[in-house]
Amino acid sequence: YYGNHEFLSAAADEGTAVAGIIAAMPGVAKGIKGISDQVELMLIRAVPSSGDAYDKDIALAIRYAVEQGADIINISFGKYMLDNPKWIDDAIAYAEKHDVLIVHSAGDSYRDTDKDPYFPVKQGQGGKRAFTNMITVGASDMEGNPYINSNYGAGSVDVFAPGVQLYTTVRGDNYRKVTGTKIAAPVVTGIAAMLKSYYPSLKASRIKDILVRTARQMPSATVPFPHDPTNSEGAPTGGYDQLCVSGGIIDAVAAVKLAGEIGK
């Protein structure tokens, strides 16, 4: 039969880490608190223990989440080639039609995804238009610089978010520090869920707009760009406006303030 119910493979660590960042409850989790601990999580296993996900599985997972009433879908995975891009595009368009926000990690290969797309991408439908319900997230470190391995793109990545050494849940009732854009994405998902819980009338496109518009601009004009860590020549430098649409790092406080003004 197609599919299985084996949720506790080693690959489940990543999903458990994502869940903890979004919604870990103080008093239950040890020493951590999720960003929006009053939300409900729908856990959907769509990626195999090893190798890339099947396009069919991802498309079906998105559609299933929408049909079950999800407001926000976190996609902390991706790949550089699709066998059936129309299946993915149609599923994202289905989510857009039903006002469901999709938060996608930018990938961890220090690539410019304007040139080398990391799917699924918001420039869907063969590049004819951009989905209004999809936000793509790069990772920043504790100094406010881009994570060295984070993908980036002035047009393809929307915003950066903390994604280095975040302490969170992993399977087996354990906790660990984790790193990557797959961890930065649920930071944005948690903030988006917080906005939606306080202002339920906000549309997915509006939440995306708020998160992008309120991104924190970095005081320094230049930051080291993500790059191959084995490159002896070091990293090129530039502004965050060369790395993402918002030109900065997610700012929960500013987002809540703007949402309050819009949502009243």
Secondary structure, 3 states (H helix, E strand, C coil): CCCCCCCCCCCHHHHHHHHHHHHCCECCECCCCCCCCCCCCCCCCCCCCCCCCCHHHHHHHHHHHHHCCCCEEEECCCECCCCCHHHHHHHHHHHHHCCCEEEEECCCCCCECCCCCCECCCCCHHHCCCCCCEEEEEEECCCCCECCCCCECCCCCCEEEECCCEEEEECCCEEEEECCHHHHHHHHHHHHHHHHHHCCCCCHHHHHHHHHHCCECCCCCCEECCCCCCCCCCCCEECHHHCCCCCCECCHHHHHHHHHHHHC
